[in-house]
Amino acid sequence: MAPVTAVGEEMHTLVERLYPLCRSITGDGVRATLDIVREYIPLQVYEVPTGTQVLDWTVPQEWNIRDAYIADSTGHRVVDFAASSLHALGYSVPVSATMPLAELRAHLHTLPDHPSWVPYRTSYYQPEWGFCLAQETLDALPDGDYEVRIDSTLEDGHLTYAEHVVPGQVSDEVIVSCHVCHPSLANDNLAGIAVATFLARALAQETPYYTYRFIYAPGTIGAITWLARNAERINGVSPARAEPRAGGSVRHGLVLACAGDSGQLTYKQSRRGDAEIDRVLRHVLTASERPHRVAEFTPYGYDERQYCSPGFDLGVGSLSRTPYAGYPEYHTSADNPDFVSPEAMADTLAVCREAFAVLDRNRRYVNLSPYGEPQLGRRGLYDSLGGRSDAKQSQMAMLWVLSLSDGEHSLLDVAERSGLPFDTVALAAGALHGAGLIKA
């Protein structure tokens, strides 16, 4: 893996490349985004037709937009979609008209408290049209007639999502999910896309224990579509029958969003609150001594609420820096590439790698010599630690692993109870396993 600074700069470059594209819950903007991501990692792209029933939802019509503007009497574009994809209300139906400013105002969205910023607004499931603009731009418009043009289509098509799989030693999966439906917003979705992509690249250079499945899907409807299409595989539940089946494979998961701002890291726990991914993130963040916050689950936010819905109840948490709606720039033009930093994205990536390194090695062992303490010296276990600055700590880790290897306690349990670093505990377990004193 390249140095942190280089990886951070690469992720920031990816954010800058993706930023101009107009994404929504469907359409060519999503496809163009996935085409760029595919330059970094292989993707399997799926197209789900309009009208497909997905759990309690239906895949909507596909929306695409080519141009949108408001022009004054001289033909000058006072609001221009070409300057920012935020200027068009998401999912606007087509319009071509001339109208007075007084009538036009009902279709204009601004942020009076931040007069130079353009808001992000959508109307996915209610036919509407509109423009988003800076309050100061609106204030400067004189009364009069304006040409209004939105060159868009809303017609039967597809919802697009993609997957990337990093094979592991076992088929049990960890899902990593990010949303690809927001237009020019750097922190609220592009930083998450970048971190997910470079996390996938890093894992591909290793031999992970779990299989890692990366999901790039539109928010809410995309995650619901993925769950509907994978319901019986992911945890053996058929929503049609509402009864369990054997053979599920998704064991853990993480949603990535708001991954690049300067705020401290925030981990939002799964609905369970005690899922293994929750314990791992709490441990890693605390052990790293990074400033951070652990938040309780709420059924609002990003797609963790879909994965954690009671019928699925997956152990999926959410990692961000400043959470959604927790910073003034959220869902505005101020959430631009300058708002996210290479350093912050590199730090988020590092936490993901640290967490998955713990998750991959968190085993339960059984002590094969449980009657009294086995003689470690004659097995060369103490000698193998000679000269190490942490030899005493490593010896204690061996004793703790032996003591708690009853098939009920994991290595994370050992680390938390002993107060020893997880890496030290895992190395000790490896040595004991190699000596035939414990088995998984």
PLY file of the C-alpha trace (Angstrom):
ply
format ascii 1.0
element vertex 440
property float x
property float y
property float z
element edge 439
property int vertex1
property int vertex2
end_header
0.00 0.00 0.00
1.29 3.48 -0.83
2.15 5.94 1.96
-0.81 7.55 3.70
-0.17 10.94 2.11
-0.08 9.45 -1.40
-3.25 7.40 -0.83
-5.03 10.45 0.55
-4.09 12.50 -2.50
-5.28 9.71 -4.82
-8.62 9.57 -3.05
-8.96 13.35 -3.27
-8.24 13.17 -7.00
-11.05 10.63 -7.36
-13.42 12.97 -5.49
-12.48 15.81 -7.84
-13.14 13.64 -10.89
-16.55 12.54 -9.65
-17.66 15.92 -8.33
-19.02 17.50 -11.56
-21.27 14.55 -12.44
-25.01 14.84 -11.91
-26.00 11.74 -9.95
-29.45 10.75 -8.77
-31.17 7.54 -7.66
-31.23 6.42 -11.30
-29.76 7.53 -14.59
-26.62 8.07 -16.58
-24.91 10.03 -13.80
-24.77 6.86 -11.71
-23.44 4.89 -14.67
-20.77 7.51 -15.39
-19.74 7.43 -11.72
-19.39 3.65 -11.77
-17.42 3.85 -15.02
-14.84 6.02 -13.27
-14.73 3.79 -10.18
-14.21 0.84 -12.55
-10.89 2.38 -13.56
-9.72 1.69 -10.00
-11.35 -1.68 -9.23
-13.38 -4.22 -11.24
-17.14 -3.82 -10.85
-20.12 -6.04 -11.59
-22.88 -3.63 -12.64
-26.55 -4.54 -12.30
-29.54 -2.92 -14.03
-32.96 -3.40 -12.42
-35.94 -2.43 -14.61
-38.49 0.24 -13.71
-41.54 -1.31 -12.10
-39.64 -4.13 -10.37
-41.10 -4.83 -6.94
-38.36 -4.59 -4.29
-39.67 -5.36 -0.80
-42.34 -2.70 -0.14
-41.00 -0.40 -2.87
-41.07 -0.28 -6.65
-38.11 0.68 -8.82
-39.03 4.15 -10.15
-38.73 5.61 -13.61
-35.24 6.58 -14.71
-34.33 10.27 -14.65
-31.80 11.91 -16.92
-31.03 15.58 -17.51
-29.08 17.28 -20.27
-29.50 20.98 -19.53
-31.38 23.40 -17.29
-31.32 27.16 -16.95
-33.15 30.36 -16.09
-32.42 33.15 -18.58
-33.29 36.84 -18.35
-34.75 38.95 -21.16
-31.31 39.34 -22.77
-30.78 35.58 -22.90
-28.19 35.65 -20.12
-28.39 32.52 -17.97
-28.76 33.73 -14.40
-28.96 30.11 -13.18
-27.14 27.49 -15.21
-27.06 23.72 -14.67
-23.81 23.62 -16.63
-22.11 25.51 -13.80
-23.29 23.10 -11.08
-25.45 20.01 -11.06
-27.00 21.28 -7.83
-28.89 24.00 -9.71
-31.60 21.63 -10.94
-34.05 20.15 -8.46
-33.31 16.44 -8.51
-35.82 14.47 -10.60
-37.31 17.63 -12.10
-39.84 16.92 -14.81
-39.16 18.75 -18.10
-40.33 22.32 -18.48
-40.05 24.96 -21.18
-41.82 28.21 -20.41
-41.56 31.95 -19.92
-42.98 33.38 -16.72
-42.69 36.39 -14.42
-40.37 36.23 -11.44
-43.34 36.32 -9.07
-44.60 33.04 -10.51
-41.13 31.52 -10.79
-40.34 32.06 -7.09
-42.55 29.13 -6.07
-40.08 26.85 -7.87
-36.88 28.33 -6.43
-34.96 26.99 -3.43
-32.35 28.98 -1.49
-30.60 29.12 1.88
-31.27 32.56 3.40
-28.94 31.82 6.34
-26.08 31.11 3.92
-26.81 33.48 1.04
-23.83 32.48 -1.12
-24.50 28.73 -0.97
-26.69 26.65 -3.29
-28.84 23.98 -1.58
-29.31 20.39 -2.69
-32.98 19.48 -3.08
-34.84 16.60 -4.73
-38.37 15.48 -5.59
-37.92 11.78 -6.27
-41.45 10.49 -5.91
-43.56 13.60 -6.46
-43.62 15.08 -9.99
-42.22 18.59 -9.68
-39.71 20.95 -11.22
-37.49 23.57 -9.73
-34.13 25.26 -9.38
-31.69 25.69 -6.51
-29.67 28.90 -6.35
-27.86 31.22 -3.98
-30.04 33.64 -2.06
-27.81 36.49 -3.18
-28.46 35.53 -6.81
-32.20 35.56 -6.22
-32.02 38.89 -4.41
-30.26 40.43 -7.41
-32.92 39.36 -9.93
-35.13 42.23 -11.13
-38.81 41.73 -11.72
-39.70 40.70 -15.22
-40.14 37.66 -17.40
-37.65 34.79 -17.41
-37.16 31.89 -19.75
-37.26 28.61 -17.83
-35.89 25.45 -19.38
-35.30 21.97 -17.93
-34.28 19.47 -20.59
-34.88 16.22 -18.72
-36.56 12.86 -19.21
-38.46 10.71 -16.75
-39.31 7.40 -18.36
-39.08 3.66 -17.92
-35.49 2.53 -17.62
-33.38 1.00 -14.86
-31.94 1.45 -11.41
-28.19 0.86 -11.52
-25.95 -0.47 -8.75
-22.62 -2.27 -8.64
-20.61 -4.72 -6.55
-16.93 -5.50 -6.11
-15.95 -8.70 -4.31
-12.61 -9.40 -2.62
-12.49 -13.18 -2.11
-11.55 -14.40 1.35
-10.52 -17.65 2.96
-14.16 -18.31 3.84
-17.39 -17.47 2.01
-18.88 -15.61 4.98
-19.09 -11.96 4.00
-18.48 -8.47 5.25
-20.42 -5.90 3.24
-19.13 -2.36 2.76
-21.79 -0.03 1.40
-21.71 3.52 0.06
-24.37 5.58 -1.72
-23.88 6.90 -5.27
-26.99 9.03 -5.70
-25.93 12.55 -4.70
-24.76 15.10 -7.29
-21.94 17.57 -6.55
-21.44 16.85 -2.85
-17.88 15.94 -1.93
-18.22 14.77 1.67
-21.74 13.42 1.56
-21.09 10.57 -0.73
-17.96 11.10 -2.82
-15.53 10.75 0.10
-17.31 7.53 1.08
-17.03 6.22 -2.48
-13.32 7.06 -2.52
-12.59 5.41 0.83
-14.56 2.30 -0.14
-12.71 2.03 -3.44
-9.26 2.33 -1.91
-10.22 0.00 0.91
-11.16 -2.59 -1.71
-7.79 -2.08 -3.42
-5.94 -2.52 -0.12
-7.80 -5.71 0.81
-7.14 -7.17 -2.64
-3.40 -6.99 -1.86
-3.91 -9.19 1.19
-5.52 -12.57 1.85
-8.44 -11.64 4.08
-10.25 -14.20 6.17
-13.72 -12.98 5.26
-14.98 -12.29 1.77
-15.57 -8.55 1.36
-18.44 -7.37 -0.83
-18.47 -3.67 -1.73
-21.87 -2.25 -2.69
-22.20 0.98 -4.69
-25.90 1.79 -4.75
-28.29 4.75 -4.66
-29.41 5.65 -1.14
-32.51 3.97 0.30
-34.04 2.56 -2.91
-30.67 1.12 -4.00
-30.00 -0.61 -0.69
-33.59 -1.88 -0.60
-33.18 -3.22 -4.13
-29.94 -4.97 -3.18
-31.57 -6.51 -0.10
-34.58 -7.67 -2.10
-32.35 -9.34 -4.68
-30.10 -10.97 -2.08
-32.50 -11.63 0.79
-32.26 -15.40 0.94
-28.50 -15.41 0.45
-27.54 -12.78 2.97
-29.20 -14.19 6.06
-31.50 -16.93 4.92
-34.67 -14.87 5.20
-37.33 -14.82 2.52
-39.43 -11.64 2.90
-42.22 -13.39 0.97
-42.42 -16.14 3.59
-41.04 -14.21 6.58
-39.39 -17.37 7.85
-35.70 -18.25 8.36
-33.67 -20.46 6.07
-30.23 -21.94 6.59
-27.12 -20.92 4.71
-26.88 -17.17 5.15
-23.47 -15.62 4.57
-23.41 -11.93 5.56
-21.83 -11.72 8.99
-20.80 -8.08 9.36
-21.11 -4.78 7.54
-20.16 -1.14 7.44
-21.76 1.85 5.72
-19.35 4.63 4.72
-20.51 8.24 4.40
-19.26 11.76 5.20
-15.78 10.28 5.26
-13.60 13.26 4.38
-14.32 16.32 6.54
-12.13 17.61 9.37
-14.40 16.45 12.20
-13.64 13.62 14.58
-14.61 10.08 13.63
-18.12 8.93 14.51
-19.22 5.33 14.64
-22.96 4.68 14.67
-23.71 1.26 16.08
-25.91 -1.34 14.48
-29.49 -1.82 15.60
-28.28 -4.70 17.77
-25.76 -2.51 19.54
-23.66 -5.53 20.52
-22.84 -6.90 17.08
-19.26 -7.94 16.57
-18.65 -5.03 14.21
-19.83 -2.67 16.97
-17.38 -4.13 19.48
-14.55 -4.08 16.96
-15.04 -0.41 16.02
-15.38 0.63 19.65
-12.17 -1.23 20.50
-10.17 0.07 17.54
-11.22 3.69 18.01
-10.50 3.60 21.75
-7.17 1.78 21.38
-6.01 4.18 18.68
-6.63 7.14 21.01
-8.16 9.05 18.10
-10.77 11.64 19.05
-14.05 9.91 18.29
-17.66 9.43 19.23
-19.75 6.27 19.39
-23.44 6.90 18.69
-26.43 4.71 19.39
-28.45 3.36 16.49
-31.36 5.41 15.22
-33.66 4.44 12.31
-32.66 7.56 10.41
-29.51 8.32 8.49
-27.90 6.33 5.72
-28.45 2.78 4.51
-27.52 1.14 7.80
-31.22 1.55 8.61
-32.09 -0.72 5.66
-29.53 -3.40 6.49
-30.55 -3.26 10.16
-34.31 -3.35 9.51
-35.83 -5.98 11.84
-36.48 -8.58 9.16
-32.78 -8.64 8.24
-31.25 -7.36 11.50
-27.73 -7.49 10.08
-24.77 -6.41 12.16
-24.10 -3.29 10.08
-22.82 -0.04 11.56
-21.94 3.28 9.97
-18.60 5.07 9.98
-18.35 8.76 9.23
-16.55 11.79 10.44
-19.08 14.54 11.17
-22.44 12.73 10.82
-25.14 13.65 8.29
-26.72 17.08 8.88
-24.08 17.74 11.55
-22.18 20.42 9.64
-23.51 23.59 8.00
-22.14 22.64 4.58
-24.24 19.46 4.49
-26.36 19.24 1.31
-25.06 22.55 -0.05
-22.58 23.77 -2.64
-20.12 24.42 0.20
-19.65 20.64 0.41
-17.11 20.83 -2.40
-13.68 19.21 -2.91
-12.05 21.92 -0.78
-14.23 20.84 2.14
-12.69 17.35 2.23
-9.02 16.66 2.79
-6.61 13.89 1.78
-5.55 13.57 5.42
-9.10 13.02 6.71
-9.92 10.44 4.04
-6.62 8.64 4.70
-7.46 8.55 8.40
-10.92 7.12 7.72
-9.36 4.51 5.45
-6.80 3.63 8.14
-9.53 3.03 10.72
-11.38 0.75 8.30
-8.22 -1.26 7.70
-7.47 -1.50 11.42
-11.03 -2.59 12.18
-11.12 -5.25 9.48
-7.70 -6.54 10.59
-9.23 -7.15 14.03
-12.43 -8.61 12.59
-10.50 -11.01 10.36
-8.42 -12.38 13.25
-11.08 -12.47 15.95
-11.37 -16.22 16.61
-12.54 -18.39 19.45
-10.07 -21.05 20.55
-10.16 -24.11 22.77
-7.29 -24.84 25.15
-5.99 -28.35 24.43
-4.12 -28.48 27.73
-6.68 -26.99 30.10
-5.67 -28.79 33.32
-3.14 -26.48 34.88
-0.85 -24.17 33.01
1.09 -25.89 30.22
4.85 -25.58 30.29
5.60 -22.92 27.74
9.38 -22.88 28.21
10.01 -26.42 27.02
7.97 -25.66 23.92
10.24 -22.74 23.11
7.45 -20.22 23.44
9.23 -18.06 25.99
12.54 -18.38 24.15
10.92 -17.25 20.93
10.21 -13.92 22.60
13.79 -13.31 23.75
15.10 -9.81 23.08
11.71 -8.33 22.31
10.91 -5.11 24.11
7.37 -6.36 24.71
8.39 -9.88 25.76
6.69 -9.63 29.16
3.50 -8.31 27.57
3.57 -11.14 25.05
4.00 -13.71 27.82
1.00 -12.27 29.62
-0.97 -12.43 26.38
-0.21 -16.16 26.07
-1.40 -16.78 29.60
-4.59 -14.80 29.00
-5.29 -16.64 25.74
-4.81 -19.99 27.45
-7.04 -18.93 30.34
-9.92 -17.76 28.16
-9.68 -20.32 25.34
-12.81 -22.21 26.34
-14.65 -21.92 23.04
-16.78 -19.12 24.46
-14.38 -16.18 24.47
-12.96 -14.51 21.36
-9.57 -12.86 21.05
-11.35 -9.52 21.28
-12.74 -10.68 24.64
-9.19 -11.49 25.70
-7.88 -8.09 24.61
-10.67 -6.21 26.35
-10.45 -8.17 29.59
-6.66 -8.15 29.78
-6.18 -4.60 28.59
-3.57 -5.85 26.14
-3.33 -4.71 22.50
-5.32 -6.91 20.13
-2.28 -7.40 17.88
-0.29 -8.76 20.83
-3.11 -11.13 21.76
-3.48 -12.33 18.16
0.27 -13.00 17.86
0.22 -14.92 21.11
-2.70 -17.02 19.89
-0.81 -17.74 16.68
2.20 -18.97 18.63
0.08 -21.16 20.90
-1.79 -22.57 17.91
1.49 -23.37 16.19
2.65 -25.20 19.31
-0.49 -27.32 19.36
-1.80 -25.89 22.63
-5.03 -24.38 21.26
-7.32 -25.07 18.35
-9.90 -22.91 16.58
0 1
1 2
2 3
3 4
4 5
5 6
6 7
7 8
8 9
9 10
10 11
11 12
12 13
13 14
14 15
15 16
16 17
17 18
18 19
19 20
20 21
21 22
22 23
23 24
24 25
25 26
26 27
27 28
28 29
29 30
30 31
31 32
32 33
33 34
34 35
35 36
36 37
37 38
38 39
39 40
40 41
41 42
42 43
43 44
44 45
45 46
46 47
47 48
48 49
49 50
50 51
51 52
52 53
53 54
54 55
55 56
56 57
57 58
58 59
59 60
60 61
61 62
62 63
63 64
64 65
65 66
66 67
67 68
68 69
69 70
70 71
71 72
72 73
73 74
74 75
75 76
76 77
77 78
78 79
79 80
80 81
81 82
82 83
83 84
84 85
85 86
86 87
87 88
88 89
89 90
90 91
91 92
92 93
93 94
94 95
95 96
96 97
97 98
98 99
99 100
100 101
101 102
102 103
103 104
104 105
105 106
106 107
107 108
108 109
109 110
110 111
111 112
112 113
113 114
114 115
115 116
116 117
117 118
118 119
119 120
120 121
121 122
122 123
123 124
124 125
125 126
126 127
127 128
128 129
129 130
130 131
131 132
132 133
133 134
134 135
135 136
136 137
137 138
138 139
139 140
140 141
141 142
142 143
143 144
144 145
145 146
146 147
147 148
148 149
149 150
150 151
151 152
152 153
153 154
154 155
155 156
156 157
157 158
158 159
159 160
160 161
161 162
162 163
163 164
164 165
165 166
166 167
167 168
168 169
169 170
170 171
171 172
172 173
173 174
174 175
175 176
176 177
177 178
178 179
179 180
180 181
181 182
182 183
183 184
184 185
185 186
186 187
187 188
188 189
189 190
190 191
191 192
192 193
193 194
194 195
195 196
196 197
197 198
198 199
199 200
200 201
201 202
202 203
203 204
204 205
205 206
206 207
207 208
208 209
209 210
210 211
211 212
212 213
213 214
214 215
215 216
216 217
217 218
218 219
219 220
220 221
221 222
222 223
223 224
224 225
225 226
226 227
227 228
228 229
229 230
230 231
231 232
232 233
233 234
234 235
235 236
236 237
237 238
238 239
239 240
240 241
241 242
242 243
243 244
244 245
245 246
246 247
247 248
248 249
249 250
250 251
251 252
252 253
253 254
254 255
255 256
256 257
257 258
258 259
259 260
260 261
261 262
262 263
263 264
264 265
265 266
266 267
267 268
268 269
269 270
270 271
271 272
272 273
273 274
274 275
275 276
276 277
277 278
278 279
279 280
280 281
281 282
282 283
283 284
284 285
285 286
286 287
287 288
288 289
289 290
290 291
291 292
292 293
293 294
294 295
295 296
296 297
297 298
298 299
299 300
300 301
301 302
302 303
303 304
304 305
305 306
306 307
307 308
308 309
309 310
310 311
311 312
312 313
313 314
314 315
315 316
316 317
317 318
318 319
319 320
320 321
321 322
322 323
323 324
324 325
325 326
326 327
327 328
328 329
329 330
330 331
331 332
332 333
333 334
334 335
335 336
336 337
337 338
338 339
339 340
340 341
341 342
342 343
343 344
344 345
345 346
346 347
347 348
348 349
349 350
350 351
351 352
352 353
353 354
354 355
355 356
356 357
357 358
358 359
359 360
360 361
361 362
362 363
363 364
364 365
365 366
366 367
367 368
368 369
369 370
370 371
371 372
372 373
373 374
374 375
375 376
376 377
377 378
378 379
379 380
380 381
381 382
382 383
383 384
384 385
385 386
386 387
387 388
388 389
389 390
390 391
391 392
392 393
393 394
394 395
395 396
396 397
397 398
398 399
399 400
400 401
401 402
402 403
403 404
404 405
405 406
406 407
407 408
408 409
409 410
410 411
411 412
412 413
413 414
414 415
415 416
416 417
417 418
418 419
419 420
420 421
421 422
422 423
423 424
424 425
425 426
426 427
427 428
428 429
429 430
430 431
431 432
432 433
433 434
434 435
435 436
436 437
437 438
438 439
